[in-house]
């Protein structure tokens, strides 16, 4: 009997695990503010690196969320790999149901976070931060110590790992779609060779 393998799910599982490793070192989104303040934010769902004037700032709640995202992606990748070699088992659809959704959910929440931050800064502080690109923003007087408007050069850019995360999410969706083809096609068993006497 030939064993069915969902190669799309295997590629999705491997790429999900690769995304975890890459996201630890290469941010999905990077924000930089210079002159007069030096602030750099390197952000991905599994890692937040916040540097203010050369000092790293750790936020325990964000660290906990990063670890939760890392473990979720790890479970997703491993479950997809297990599913990919056993796609016709009774439990396989449940494995796939969990595994393929997680990178997509994390990507959607990441996009929501990135779009919400500038909206909050506009509502609270009154200045516009770019999501992608460079700008010079004027800091209102209420936030400066010398009662004058101060300008701040800021830039934000999506890293290539963000676009890789989109590809990984697409592969995960494709694995779910390909499951229909595997589930509907019968398992082929080799025919015994005929013997003639």
ABEGO torsion letter per residue (X at the ends): XBBBBBAAAAAAAAAAAAAAAAAAABBABBBBBBOABBBBBBBBAABBBBBBGGBBBBBAAAAAAAAAAAAAAAAAAAAAAAAAABAABAAAAAAAAAAAAAAAAAAAAAAAAAAAAAAAAAAAAGBBBBABEBBBBBBBAAABAAGBBBBBBBBBBBBAAAAAAAAAAAAAAAAAAAAAAAAABBBBBBBBBBBBX
